[in-house]
């Protein structure tokens, strides 16, 4: 009789585990009640969604209590700096890809590979997100959602100019020729000056087999490569086919799409939501131009990740919470695209995306087989390097400095930031 009872209990445990879809499974009663502190950045809308998701998680894991905390982005990182310095980091914390290596190198984060396959299920991540939170072989963050680089364009303006719309196989010269024809035939500029954005340099480098940063945290390109890139931008300015920098600054925070000032732009695909609200005619997405057929240089960049503190007393429960937040379909329906397009297939299917977000998801699906592995988490100082790139390229586009001067200034400042 006792053997039959034990068999029934074992069978019930297996069925219970199967019922918790992709959210990890374990016998919470063995470890006893646990309380997890969970911190994230966001606004009141995200906080409301998060509370719903936490309540759902607690209903499925009755021995785990989650204590939530959120702040706006800047305040969040100020608080994280204070708490981690004092050894009082939350058990689970939202992580920005740009800060991942810095926090990992400081020993603040827990290696989630220790929980993978048991309490943390990663099998359903989109291929481009696999390994995106790794640093030096350890897993310090799991992507929640993300996006990829892309080309936006206004089909109505392209049609007015009689120019074919962007498509796979377009070279950078094809793009420049189209910008010239659009500027000549319409009241719009062909596009923005893409050489003022560091991610366009990155995608160009990746198309050539290079990278923005080396694995050891240095610049991954030469002075000659940067010189050629910025010289290309100067040629676009002289040809008067790109939106002048002074006009671009004047219309901020609106984009050039708002008044049909430009016909195209390069940027993260999730910006389509913002741009779509500015225009009367629908915008479309296309792959980035490339001179290396079959190599777009594009990848899925985590919009945010979830990490665990290296000091947590409940690594198993923390891993279960992360697994739930990225995998559970009901949680996916709650969040939709609030945290970026979901990183797992199950949550993307459950998110009920509509309008521009549905178009972004379809776009990513159309180029999924051409997306390559994300680069390693950027080194400490990468954010400062990006800011330097923006500042110096703006000075260059205003004509205040030469390309030679711009390259010299950038390398001096960037190397100092990465070396500090």
C-alpha positions as CSV (number, residue, x, y, z in Angstrom):
1,X,0.0,0.0,0.0
2,X,2.9,2.4,0.9
3,X,4.6,1.6,-2.4
4,X,1.4,2.4,-4.3
5,X,1.1,5.7,-2.4
6,X,4.7,6.6,-3.2
7,X,4.2,5.8,-6.9
8,X,1.1,8.0,-7.0
9,X,3.0,10.9,-5.5
10,X,5.9,10.5,-7.9
11,X,3.4,10.4,-10.9
12,X,1.6,13.5,-9.6
13,X,4.9,15.4,-9.3
14,X,5.8,14.5,-13.0
15,X,2.4,15.7,-14.2
16,X,2.7,18.9,-12.2
17,X,6.1,19.6,-13.8
18,X,4.7,19.0,-17.3
19,X,1.9,21.4,-16.5
20,X,4.3,24.3,-16.0
21,X,5.1,25.0,-19.6
22,X,8.8,25.9,-20.1
23,X,8.9,27.6,-16.7
24,X,11.3,25.2,-15.0
25,X,10.3,22.7,-12.4
26,X,11.4,21.6,-9.0
27,X,9.9,20.7,-5.7
28,X,9.7,24.1,-4.0
29,X,8.6,22.5,-0.7
30,X,12.0,20.9,-0.3
31,X,13.9,24.2,0.0
32,X,11.1,25.9,2.0
33,X,9.6,29.4,1.5
34,X,11.8,31.9,-0.3
35,X,11.4,35.7,-0.8
36,X,13.0,37.2,-3.9
37,X,13.8,40.9,-4.4
38,X,13.2,41.8,-8.0
39,X,14.2,45.2,-9.5
40,X,13.7,46.7,-12.9
41,X,13.5,50.0,-14.7
42,X,10.4,51.3,-16.4
43,X,7.3,53.4,-16.0
44,X,4.0,52.9,-14.2
45,X,2.5,51.0,-17.1
46,X,5.3,48.4,-17.0
47,X,5.0,48.2,-13.2
48,X,1.3,47.3,-13.6
49,X,2.1,44.6,-16.1
50,X,4.9,43.3,-13.9
51,X,2.7,43.0,-10.9
52,X,0.2,40.9,-12.9
53,X,3.0,38.6,-14.1
54,X,4.4,38.3,-10.6
55,X,1.0,37.4,-9.2
56,X,0.8,34.7,-11.9
57,X,4.3,33.4,-11.0
58,X,3.4,33.2,-7.3
59,X,0.3,31.3,-8.1
60,X,2.4,28.7,-9.8
61,X,5.1,28.7,-7.2
62,X,3.3,29.2,-3.9
63,X,6.4,28.9,-1.8
64,X,8.1,31.8,-3.5
65,X,7.2,35.5,-2.7
66,X,8.5,38.2,-5.0
67,X,9.1,41.7,-3.6
68,X,9.1,44.2,-6.6
69,X,10.9,47.5,-7.0
70,X,11.2,49.8,-10.0
71,X,12.6,53.2,-11.0
72,X,13.0,55.2,-14.1
73,X,16.1,54.3,-16.1
74,X,18.6,56.8,-14.7
75,X,17.4,56.4,-11.1
76,X,17.5,52.6,-11.5
77,X,21.2,52.5,-12.3
78,X,22.1,54.9,-9.6
79,X,20.3,52.6,-7.1
80,X,22.0,49.5,-8.6
81,X,25.4,51.2,-8.3
82,X,24.8,51.9,-4.6
83,X,23.2,48.5,-3.8
84,X,25.9,46.4,-5.6
85,X,28.7,48.4,-4.0
86,X,27.2,47.6,-0.6
87,X,26.7,44.0,-1.4
88,X,22.9,44.3,-1.2
89,X,21.9,43.7,-4.8
90,X,18.4,42.3,-5.5
91,X,18.1,38.6,-6.2
92,X,16.9,39.3,-9.7
93,X,17.7,42.4,-11.6
94,X,16.9,43.8,-15.0
95,X,20.2,44.3,-17.0
96,X,21.1,46.5,-19.9
97,X,23.3,44.8,-22.5
98,X,25.7,47.8,-22.3
99,X,26.3,47.3,-18.6
100,X,26.5,43.5,-18.6
101,X,30.2,43.1,-18.9
102,X,30.9,45.8,-16.3
103,X,28.7,44.2,-13.7
104,X,30.0,40.7,-14.6
105,X,33.6,41.8,-14.3
106,X,32.9,43.2,-10.8
107,X,31.7,39.8,-9.6
108,X,28.2,41.1,-9.0
109,X,26.4,38.6,-11.1
110,X,25.7,34.9,-10.8
111,X,26.5,32.3,-13.5
112,X,23.1,31.1,-14.6
113,X,24.6,28.2,-16.5
114,X,24.5,26.5,-13.1
115,X,20.7,26.5,-13.3
116,X,20.3,25.9,-17.0
117,X,18.2,22.9,-18.0
118,X,16.7,22.4,-14.6
119,X,15.4,25.6,-13.2
120,X,16.2,27.8,-16.2
121,X,14.9,26.7,-19.6
122,X,16.5,28.3,-22.6
123,X,15.6,25.9,-25.3
124,X,12.9,28.2,-26.8
125,X,15.0,31.3,-27.2
126,X,15.2,32.6,-30.8
127,X,18.5,31.3,-32.3
128,X,19.9,34.9,-32.4
129,X,19.5,35.2,-28.6
130,X,21.3,32.0,-27.7
131,X,24.4,32.9,-25.7
132,X,23.7,36.6,-25.9
133,X,24.2,37.1,-22.2
134,X,27.5,35.2,-21.9
135,X,30.7,36.8,-20.7
136,X,33.9,34.7,-20.8
137,X,32.0,31.5,-21.0
138,X,29.6,32.2,-18.1
139,X,26.0,33.2,-18.5
140,X,25.2,36.4,-16.6
141,X,22.0,37.5,-18.3
142,X,19.1,36.1,-20.2
143,X,17.5,38.2,-23.0
144,X,13.9,39.2,-22.4
145,X,13.4,40.8,-25.8
146,X,15.3,42.6,-28.5
147,X,15.5,44.0,-31.9
148,X,17.8,44.3,-35.0
149,X,19.2,47.0,-37.2
150,X,17.2,47.8,-40.3
151,X,16.4,50.2,-43.1
152,X,13.2,52.3,-42.9
153,X,11.8,53.7,-46.0
154,X,8.7,55.6,-47.3
155,X,7.3,53.7,-50.3
156,X,5.3,56.7,-51.4
157,X,8.4,58.9,-51.8
158,X,10.3,56.1,-53.6
159,X,7.4,55.6,-56.0
160,X,7.1,59.4,-56.6
161,X,10.8,59.4,-57.6
162,X,10.4,56.2,-59.7
163,X,13.1,54.5,-57.6
164,X,12.8,50.7,-56.8
165,X,12.2,50.1,-53.1
166,X,15.0,48.7,-51.0
167,X,15.3,44.9,-51.1
168,X,17.7,42.1,-50.2
169,X,20.8,42.4,-52.3
170,X,21.0,46.2,-52.3
171,X,24.6,47.4,-52.2
172,X,25.6,50.6,-50.4
173,X,26.3,52.2,-53.8
174,X,22.7,51.2,-54.8
175,X,21.5,53.0,-51.7
176,X,23.6,56.1,-52.4
177,X,22.4,56.2,-56.0
178,X,18.8,56.0,-54.9
179,X,19.2,58.8,-52.4
180,X,20.6,61.0,-55.2
181,X,17.6,60.2,-57.5
182,X,15.1,60.8,-54.8
183,X,16.6,64.1,-53.8
184,X,16.6,65.3,-57.4
185,X,13.1,64.1,-58.3
186,X,11.2,65.0,-55.1
187,X,11.1,67.6,-52.3
188,X,12.6,65.0,-49.9
189,X,16.2,64.2,-49.1
190,X,17.2,60.6,-49.9
191,X,17.9,59.9,-46.3
192,X,19.8,60.8,-43.2
193,X,23.6,60.9,-43.0
194,X,24.1,57.3,-41.8
195,X,27.8,57.9,-41.0
196,X,26.9,59.8,-37.9
197,X,25.6,56.6,-36.2
198,X,28.1,54.2,-34.7
199,X,25.8,51.2,-35.3
200,X,26.0,51.8,-39.1
201,X,29.8,51.6,-38.7
202,X,29.3,48.4,-36.7
203,X,27.1,46.7,-39.3
204,X,29.6,47.7,-42.1
205,X,32.4,46.2,-40.1
206,X,30.4,43.0,-39.5
207,X,29.7,42.7,-43.2
208,X,33.4,42.8,-43.8
209,X,34.1,40.2,-41.1
210,X,35.1,42.7,-38.5
211,X,33.7,44.1,-35.2
212,X,33.2,47.3,-33.2
213,X,35.1,46.1,-30.1
214,X,37.6,43.2,-29.6
215,X,36.9,40.5,-27.1
216,X,39.4,42.2,-24.7
217,X,37.6,45.5,-24.8
218,X,39.5,47.5,-27.4
219,X,38.4,49.2,-30.6
220,X,38.0,46.6,-33.3
221,X,38.7,48.8,-36.3
222,X,41.5,50.9,-37.7
223,X,41.9,54.6,-38.2
224,X,41.8,53.9,-42.0
225,X,38.4,52.2,-41.7
226,X,36.9,55.0,-39.8
227,X,38.5,57.6,-42.1
228,X,36.9,55.9,-45.1
229,X,33.5,55.7,-43.4
230,X,33.4,59.3,-42.4
231,X,34.8,60.4,-45.8
232,X,31.8,58.7,-47.4
233,X,29.5,60.8,-45.3
234,X,31.3,63.9,-46.4
235,X,30.7,63.0,-50.0
236,X,27.0,62.6,-49.3
237,X,26.9,66.1,-47.8
238,X,28.7,67.6,-50.8
239,X,26.2,65.9,-53.1
240,X,23.4,67.4,-51.0
241,X,21.4,64.1,-50.8
242,X,21.2,63.7,-47.0
243,X,19.3,65.8,-44.4
244,X,21.7,68.5,-43.2
245,X,22.7,68.2,-39.6
246,X,21.3,71.6,-38.6
247,X,17.8,70.6,-39.9
248,X,18.0,67.3,-38.1
249,X,18.8,69.0,-34.9
250,X,16.0,71.6,-35.4
251,X,13.2,69.1,-35.7
252,X,14.2,67.0,-32.7
253,X,12.6,65.0,-31.1
254,X,10.7,64.4,-34.3
255,X,12.4,62.4,-37.1
256,X,12.9,63.5,-40.7
257,X,10.0,61.2,-41.6
258,X,7.5,63.6,-39.9
259,X,7.4,66.2,-42.6
260,X,8.6,63.9,-45.5
261,X,12.0,65.5,-45.1
262,X,13.7,62.1,-45.8
263,X,12.7,59.0,-47.7
264,X,14.8,56.5,-45.7
265,X,16.8,56.0,-42.5
266,X,18.8,53.3,-40.8
267,X,18.0,52.3,-37.2
268,X,16.8,49.7,-34.7
269,X,13.6,48.1,-36.1
270,X,11.5,48.8,-33.0
271,X,11.7,52.5,-33.8
272,X,9.0,51.8,-36.4
273,X,6.4,52.3,-33.7
274,X,7.6,55.8,-33.1
275,X,8.1,56.7,-36.8
276,X,4.7,55.3,-37.8
277,X,3.0,57.8,-35.5
278,X,4.7,60.7,-37.3
279,X,3.7,59.9,-40.9
280,X,0.5,59.8,-43.0
281,X,1.7,57.1,-45.3
282,X,2.9,53.7,-44.0
283,X,6.7,53.1,-43.6
284,X,8.3,49.8,-44.5
285,X,11.3,47.9,-43.3
286,X,14.1,46.3,-45.4
287,X,17.4,44.6,-44.8
288,X,20.5,46.8,-44.5
289,X,22.5,47.4,-47.7
290,X,25.6,45.3,-48.0
291,X,28.6,44.9,-50.4
292,X,29.0,41.3,-49.3
293,X,26.1,39.3,-50.6
294,X,24.7,36.9,-48.0
295,X,26.2,38.9,-45.1
296,X,23.9,41.5,-43.7
297,X,26.0,42.1,-40.6
298,X,22.7,42.2,-38.6
299,X,22.0,40.5,-35.3
300,X,19.4,40.4,-32.5
301,X,20.4,42.8,-29.8
302,X,18.9,42.2,-26.4
303,X,16.7,45.2,-25.4
304,X,17.1,44.1,-21.8
305,X,18.2,41.0,-19.9
306,X,17.5,39.4,-16.6
307,X,20.3,38.6,-14.2
308,X,20.8,37.2,-10.8
309,X,22.9,38.5,-7.9
310,X,26.0,36.5,-7.1
311,X,25.0,37.0,-3.4
312,X,21.5,35.6,-3.7
313,X,20.5,33.0,-1.1
314,X,18.0,31.5,-3.5
315,X,19.6,30.9,-6.9
316,X,17.2,28.1,-7.8
317,X,14.1,30.2,-7.2
318,X,15.7,33.2,-8.9
319,X,16.3,31.1,-12.0
320,X,12.7,29.9,-11.9
321,X,11.5,33.4,-11.9
322,X,13.7,34.3,-14.9
323,X,12.6,31.2,-16.7
324,X,8.9,32.1,-16.1
325,X,9.3,35.7,-17.3
326,X,10.9,34.7,-20.6
327,X,8.9,31.5,-21.4
328,X,5.4,31.5,-19.9
329,X,2.8,32.2,-22.6
330,X,0.4,33.8,-20.2
331,X,3.2,36.2,-19.1
332,X,3.8,36.8,-22.8
333,X,0.2,37.9,-23.3
334,X,0.5,40.2,-20.3
335,X,3.6,42.0,-21.5
336,X,3.0,42.0,-25.2
337,X,6.0,44.1,-26.6
338,X,6.4,46.3,-23.5
339,X,9.8,44.8,-22.9
340,X,10.7,44.7,-26.6
341,X,9.7,41.9,-29.0
342,X,9.8,38.7,-26.8
343,X,12.9,36.6,-27.0
344,X,11.2,33.2,-27.1
345,X,9.0,31.7,-29.7
346,X,6.2,30.9,-27.2
347,X,5.9,34.4,-25.9
348,X,6.1,35.9,-29.4
349,X,3.2,33.7,-30.4
350,X,1.2,34.7,-27.3
351,X,2.0,38.4,-27.4
352,X,-0.8,39.3,-29.9
353,X,1.2,41.9,-31.8
354,X,-0.6,44.3,-34.0
355,X,0.1,47.2,-36.3
356,X,3.8,48.3,-36.6
357,X,4.8,45.7,-34.0
358,X,3.4,42.9,-36.1
359,X,5.3,44.3,-39.1
360,X,8.5,44.4,-37.1
361,X,8.0,40.8,-36.0
362,X,7.3,39.8,-39.6
363,X,10.5,41.6,-40.8
364,X,12.6,39.8,-38.3
365,X,11.2,36.5,-39.3
366,X,11.9,37.3,-43.0
367,X,15.6,37.7,-42.3
368,X,16.0,35.3,-39.4
369,X,18.2,32.9,-41.4
370,X,20.6,35.8,-42.2
371,X,21.0,37.1,-38.7
372,X,24.3,36.2,-37.1
373,X,25.4,35.8,-33.5
374,X,25.3,38.9,-31.4
375,X,28.7,40.4,-30.5
376,X,30.1,39.9,-27.0
377,X,28.7,42.3,-24.4
378,X,30.4,45.7,-24.9
379,X,33.2,46.7,-22.6
380,X,33.0,49.2,-19.9
381,X,33.2,52.7,-21.4
382,X,31.4,51.6,-24.6
383,X,28.6,54.1,-23.9
384,X,31.1,56.9,-23.6
385,X,32.6,55.8,-26.9
386,X,29.2,56.0,-28.6
387,X,28.6,59.5,-27.2
388,X,32.0,60.6,-28.5
389,X,31.2,59.2,-31.9
390,X,28.0,61.2,-32.1
391,X,29.6,64.4,-30.8
392,X,32.6,64.3,-33.2
393,X,30.6,63.2,-36.3
394,X,28.2,66.1,-35.6
395,X,31.1,68.5,-35.6
396,X,32.4,66.9,-38.8
397,X,29.0,67.2,-40.5
398,X,28.8,70.9,-39.5
399,X,32.1,71.4,-41.3
400,X,33.9,72.5,-38.2
401,X,36.6,69.9,-38.4
402,X,38.2,67.8,-41.1
403,X,38.0,64.0,-41.5
404,X,41.6,63.7,-40.3
405,X,40.9,65.8,-37.2
406,X,37.7,63.8,-36.5
407,X,39.6,60.5,-36.6
408,X,42.4,61.7,-34.4
409,X,40.0,63.1,-31.9
410,X,37.9,60.0,-31.8
411,X,40.7,57.6,-31.3
412,X,42.3,59.7,-28.6
413,X,39.0,60.0,-26.6
414,X,37.8,56.5,-27.2
415,X,41.0,54.8,-26.2
416,X,41.1,56.8,-23.0
417,X,37.5,55.8,-22.2
418,X,38.1,52.1,-22.8
419,X,41.4,52.2,-20.9
420,X,40.0,53.9,-17.8
